[in-house]
Amino acid sequence: MTDDGYQTLRYRVADRKAYLTLHRPDRLNAITGEMAGELAAAVHRANEDPAVHVIILNGAGRAFSAGYDLKRYAESGEALQPPVWDPIKDFAMMKRNTDQFFTLWRSLKPTIAQVHGYAVAGGSDIALSCDLVVMAEDARIGYMPSRVWGCPTTAMWVYRLGAERAKRMLFTGDTIDGRTAAEWGLVLEAVPADELSAAVEKLADRIAGVPVNQLAMQKMMINQAYDNMGLQGTQLLATLFDGITRHSPEGRWFQEFASEHGFAEAVRWRDSGRWIPDGGGPIPTKADLAD
C-alpha cells in the first residue's frame, strides 16, 4: 500500500500533470474490482486538484494491462454465477467496472494512455477510455475474449475504428501492434518503445499550458457528439452481452477448462484459433492439449 492508501496503483502530480500508474506488475497489471475502484478514485482526485491540467495513465512493469485477472475470475469461477443466472446482478457488477473505467472519458480534464507491452482484453477497455492513446510501436492491443467469455463493455472499438475494422478485430480476437493501431486510427500515434515516455510528456506538456476551463469545454463538446451517436446505449448492450458470454454453454465450458487445466492453458486454447465447441462439450484432456 502506498502513502496515498492505494493498493493497486500509484499517484503523483508534477508540472500540471497527474500520473496514474496501474501497479500490479507481478500480474501484468491484471484488473480486479479493487483496481477499477481505485482508478476511478484517482481520476476524481485529479479532477478536484486545481494544480492538475492533464492526466497520464500508464502501467508498471512489462505491460500497460493484460486484462482482467483470469486466475482470479476464470480459474476460480468467481465471475460465474450458479446455473440459475441473475442477469441484473451480473450487469450491476460489470456496469460498475465500466463506469469506473469510463471516468477517464468523462473526466473534465484530458486523459492520455501511455501503452507499452500489452493493453489487451479489459486492459484495452481502460486504454481506449482515455481521450488520447500513445503506444509503443511493438506494444499489442486487442480483445481476445471476443472469441469466448467476453464482450468489450466500453464499446470503444467501434467508435474509434468504425464498423468494418471493429468487426475485423472482434470476430477474430486478434491483437495488432502499435504501428497498425495508429495506421488504423485506433490510437493517436505509435513511437519506438524507448521514445514512448518522451512522446507522452511532450504531448501532455502542450496540453498542460491550456486553461482547465478551455480543456473541459472542448472535451465535453466532442464527447457529446459520441453520446449523440448512442454511446451510452451501446455500452448498456455490450455490458449485458458480456454477462451472457460468461454464462452461455461455451462460456461455462471455458471456465471449466480454466478450472481443470489453469487459466494459462484455457487462454492458450482460446487464442490459438482452435475450435471452441458450440454448446460447450467435453473439456479437452491433457492429450488434447499436447496435440
C-alpha positions as CSV (number, residue, x, y, z in Angstrom):
1,M,0.0,0.0,0.0
2,T,1.3,3.4,-0.9
3,D,1.3,6.5,1.3
4,D,-1.9,7.6,-0.6
5,G,-3.7,4.4,0.5
6,Y,-3.9,2.9,-2.9
7,Q,-3.2,-0.9,-3.2
8,T,-3.3,-1.3,-7.0
9,L,-2.0,2.0,-8.4
10,R,0.4,4.8,-7.8
11,Y,-0.4,8.5,-7.9
12,R,1.7,11.6,-8.2
13,V,1.5,15.2,-9.5
14,A,4.2,17.2,-11.2
15,D,4.2,20.2,-13.6
16,R,0.4,20.3,-14.0
17,K,0.3,16.6,-14.8
18,A,-1.2,13.8,-12.7
19,Y,0.5,10.4,-13.2
20,L,-1.7,7.3,-12.5
21,T,0.3,4.1,-12.7
22,L,-1.5,0.7,-12.6
23,H,0.6,-1.2,-10.2
24,R,0.2,-5.0,-10.1
25,P,3.4,-5.7,-12.1
26,D,3.7,-9.3,-10.9
27,R,0.3,-9.9,-12.7
28,L,0.9,-7.7,-15.7
29,N,-1.4,-5.1,-14.1
30,A,-4.3,-7.5,-14.4
31,I,-7.6,-5.9,-13.4
32,T,-9.5,-6.5,-10.2
33,G,-12.6,-4.8,-8.8
34,E,-10.3,-3.1,-6.4
35,M,-8.2,-1.7,-9.2
36,A,-11.2,-0.4,-11.1
37,G,-12.4,1.4,-8.0
38,E,-9.0,2.9,-7.2
39,L,-8.6,4.1,-10.8
40,A,-11.9,6.0,-10.6
41,A,-11.0,7.5,-7.2
42,A,-7.7,8.7,-8.6
43,V,-9.3,10.3,-11.6
44,H,-11.8,12.1,-9.4
45,R,-8.9,13.2,-7.2
46,A,-7.0,14.6,-10.2
47,N,-10.1,16.4,-11.4
48,E,-10.5,18.1,-8.0
49,D,-6.9,19.3,-7.9
50,P,-6.5,22.8,-9.4
51,A,-2.8,22.1,-10.0
52,V,-3.7,19.3,-12.5
53,H,-4.4,20.1,-16.1
54,V,-3.9,16.7,-17.7
55,I,-3.9,13.0,-16.6
56,I,-1.4,10.4,-17.8
57,L,-2.2,6.8,-17.3
58,N,0.4,4.1,-17.6
59,G,1.3,0.7,-16.3
60,A,4.2,-0.6,-14.1
61,G,6.5,-3.3,-15.2
62,R,6.2,-5.2,-18.6
63,A,2.7,-4.1,-19.7
64,F,0.0,-1.5,-19.5
65,S,-2.6,-4.1,-18.6
66,A,-3.2,-7.7,-19.6
67,G,-6.9,-7.5,-18.9
68,Y,-9.0,-9.0,-16.1
69,D,-7.2,-11.3,-13.6
70,L,-8.4,-14.5,-15.1
71,K,-6.5,-16.6,-12.5
72,R,-8.9,-15.0,-10.0
73,Y,-12.1,-14.7,-12.1
74,A,-11.9,-17.7,-14.6
75,E,-9.9,-20.3,-12.8
76,S,-11.7,-19.9,-9.5
77,G,-15.1,-19.3,-11.1
78,E,-15.6,-16.1,-9.2
79,A,-17.2,-14.3,-12.2
80,L,-19.6,-17.1,-12.8
81,Q,-23.0,-17.5,-11.1
82,P,-24.7,-20.8,-10.3
83,P,-26.8,-22.5,-13.0
84,V,-29.7,-20.1,-12.3
85,W,-28.2,-16.9,-13.6
86,D,-29.4,-13.4,-12.4
87,P,-28.5,-11.2,-15.4
88,I,-29.2,-8.0,-13.5
89,K,-26.8,-8.9,-10.7
90,D,-24.2,-9.6,-13.3
91,F,-25.0,-6.4,-15.2
92,A,-24.7,-4.3,-12.0
93,M,-21.2,-5.7,-11.3
94,M,-19.9,-5.1,-14.9
95,K,-21.7,-1.7,-15.2
96,R,-19.8,-0.6,-12.1
97,N,-16.5,-1.6,-13.6
98,T,-17.3,0.0,-16.9
99,D,-18.4,3.3,-15.3
100,Q,-15.2,3.3,-13.3
101,F,-13.1,2.8,-16.4
102,F,-15.1,5.5,-18.1
103,T,-14.3,8.1,-15.5
104,L,-11.2,8.6,-17.8
105,W,-13.6,9.5,-20.7
106,R,-16.0,11.6,-18.5
107,S,-13.1,13.3,-16.7
108,L,-13.3,17.1,-17.3
109,K,-9.5,17.0,-17.7
110,P,-7.9,15.3,-20.7
111,T,-6.5,11.8,-20.2
112,I,-3.6,10.2,-22.1
113,A,-2.9,6.4,-22.1
114,Q,0.8,5.6,-22.4
115,V,0.8,2.0,-23.6
116,H,3.7,-0.4,-23.6
117,G,3.8,-4.2,-23.6
118,Y,0.1,-5.2,-23.7
119,A,-3.2,-3.4,-23.5
120,V,-5.5,-6.4,-24.1
121,A,-8.9,-7.6,-23.1
122,G,-10.1,-5.4,-20.3
123,G,-6.8,-3.6,-20.5
124,S,-7.9,-2.3,-23.9
125,D,-11.1,-1.1,-22.4
126,I,-9.1,1.0,-19.9
127,A,-6.7,2.4,-22.6
128,L,-9.5,3.2,-25.1
129,S,-11.4,5.0,-22.4
130,C,-8.7,7.7,-22.4
131,D,-9.0,10.7,-24.7
132,L,-5.7,10.0,-26.4
133,V,-3.7,6.9,-26.7
134,V,0.0,6.8,-27.5
135,M,1.5,3.3,-28.0
136,A,5.0,1.8,-28.3
137,E,5.4,0.5,-31.8
138,D,5.9,-3.0,-30.5
139,A,3.1,-2.9,-28.0
140,R,0.0,-5.1,-28.6
141,I,-3.7,-4.2,-28.3
142,G,-6.7,-6.4,-28.8
143,Y,-9.8,-8.0,-27.2
144,M,-9.1,-11.8,-27.3
145,P,-12.2,-12.7,-25.1
146,S,-14.4,-11.8,-28.1
147,R,-13.6,-15.4,-29.1
148,V,-15.3,-16.7,-25.9
149,W,-16.1,-15.3,-22.4
150,G,-16.3,-11.6,-23.2
151,C,-17.7,-8.5,-24.9
152,P,-15.9,-5.2,-24.6
153,T,-18.2,-3.3,-22.3
154,T,-16.9,0.2,-23.1
155,A,-17.7,-0.4,-26.8
156,M,-14.9,1.9,-27.8
157,W,-13.7,-0.3,-30.6
158,V,-16.5,0.7,-33.0
159,Y,-16.4,4.4,-32.0
160,R,-12.7,4.6,-32.7
161,L,-12.3,2.2,-35.7
162,G,-15.7,2.2,-37.5
163,A,-17.8,-0.8,-38.1
164,E,-15.7,-2.9,-40.5
165,R,-12.4,-2.8,-38.7
166,A,-14.2,-3.2,-35.3
167,K,-15.7,-6.4,-36.7
168,R,-12.3,-7.5,-38.0
169,M,-11.0,-7.3,-34.5
170,L,-13.9,-8.7,-32.6
171,F,-14.8,-11.5,-35.0
172,T,-11.2,-12.9,-34.6
173,G,-10.0,-11.8,-31.1
174,D,-6.7,-10.9,-32.8
175,T,-4.2,-8.3,-31.5
176,I,-2.4,-5.7,-33.5
177,D,0.8,-3.8,-32.8
178,G,1.1,-0.1,-32.1
179,R,2.1,0.7,-35.7
180,T,-1.1,-0.9,-37.1
181,A,-3.2,0.6,-34.4
182,A,-2.0,4.1,-35.3
183,E,-2.4,3.5,-39.1
184,W,-6.0,2.3,-38.5
185,G,-6.8,5.3,-36.3
186,L,-7.4,3.3,-33.2
187,V,-4.8,5.3,-31.3
188,L,-3.3,8.7,-31.8
189,E,0.3,7.6,-32.6
190,A,2.9,4.9,-32.2
191,V,6.6,5.6,-31.4
192,P,9.6,3.5,-30.7
193,A,9.5,2.0,-27.2
194,D,12.4,3.9,-26.0
195,E,10.8,7.2,-27.1
196,L,7.3,6.5,-25.6
197,S,7.7,8.4,-22.3
198,A,9.2,11.4,-24.0
199,A,6.5,11.5,-26.6
200,V,3.7,11.4,-24.0
201,E,5.5,14.1,-21.9
202,K,5.7,16.4,-24.9
203,L,2.0,15.9,-25.7
204,A,1.0,16.4,-22.1
205,D,3.1,19.5,-21.7
206,R,1.5,21.0,-24.7
207,I,-2.0,20.3,-23.3
208,A,-1.0,21.4,-19.8
209,G,-0.4,25.0,-20.9
210,V,-4.1,25.4,-21.7
211,P,-6.6,26.7,-19.0
212,V,-8.6,23.9,-17.4
213,N,-11.9,25.5,-18.4
214,Q,-10.9,25.6,-22.1
215,L,-9.9,22.0,-22.0
216,A,-13.1,20.9,-20.3
217,M,-15.3,22.8,-22.8
218,Q,-13.6,21.3,-25.8
219,K,-13.7,17.8,-24.3
220,M,-17.4,18.0,-23.4
221,M,-18.3,19.3,-26.8
222,I,-16.5,16.4,-28.6
223,N,-17.8,13.8,-26.2
224,Q,-21.4,15.0,-26.7
225,A,-21.1,14.0,-30.3
226,Y,-20.3,10.5,-29.3
227,D,-23.3,10.5,-26.9
228,N,-25.5,11.7,-29.7
229,M,-24.3,8.6,-31.7
230,G,-25.6,6.4,-28.9
231,L,-22.5,5.6,-26.9
232,Q,-24.3,5.1,-23.6
233,G,-26.9,2.8,-25.2
234,T,-24.2,0.7,-27.0
235,Q,-22.4,0.3,-23.7
236,L,-25.5,-0.9,-22.0
237,L,-26.0,-3.6,-24.6
238,A,-22.3,-4.6,-24.5
239,T,-22.3,-4.9,-20.7
240,L,-25.4,-7.1,-20.8
241,F,-23.8,-9.2,-23.6
242,D,-20.6,-9.6,-21.6
243,G,-22.6,-11.3,-18.8
244,I,-24.3,-13.6,-21.3
245,T,-20.9,-14.6,-22.8
246,R,-19.7,-15.9,-19.4
247,H,-22.9,-17.8,-18.8
248,S,-23.5,-19.3,-22.2
249,P,-22.7,-23.0,-22.7
250,E,-19.4,-22.0,-24.4
251,G,-18.7,-19.6,-21.6
252,R,-19.2,-22.2,-18.9
253,W,-17.1,-24.6,-21.0
254,F,-14.2,-22.1,-20.9
255,Q,-14.5,-21.6,-17.2
256,E,-14.5,-25.3,-16.6
257,F,-11.4,-25.6,-18.9
258,A,-9.7,-22.9,-16.8
259,S,-10.7,-24.7,-13.6
260,E,-9.3,-28.0,-14.7
261,H,-6.1,-27.0,-16.6
262,G,-5.4,-23.5,-15.3
263,F,-6.2,-20.1,-16.9
264,A,-3.0,-20.1,-19.0
265,E,-3.9,-23.3,-20.8
266,A,-7.5,-22.0,-21.3
267,V,-6.3,-18.8,-22.8
268,R,-3.7,-20.6,-24.9
269,W,-6.5,-22.7,-26.4
270,R,-8.8,-19.7,-26.9
271,D,-6.1,-17.5,-28.6
272,S,-4.7,-20.3,-30.8
273,G,-7.7,-20.3,-33.1
274,R,-8.6,-23.9,-32.2
275,W,-12.3,-24.7,-32.4
276,I,-14.5,-23.7,-29.4
277,P,-17.3,-26.3,-29.3
278,D,-20.8,-25.0,-29.9
279,G,-23.0,-25.7,-26.9
280,G,-20.0,-26.4,-24.7
281,G,-18.9,-30.0,-24.8
282,P,-16.3,-32.2,-23.1
283,I,-13.3,-30.4,-21.6
284,P,-10.1,-31.2,-23.5
285,T,-7.8,-33.8,-22.0
286,K,-4.1,-33.4,-21.4
287,A,-3.5,-35.4,-24.5
288,D,-5.7,-32.8,-26.5
289,L,-3.5,-30.0,-25.0
290,A,-0.4,-31.7,-26.3
291,D,-1.7,-32.0,-29.9
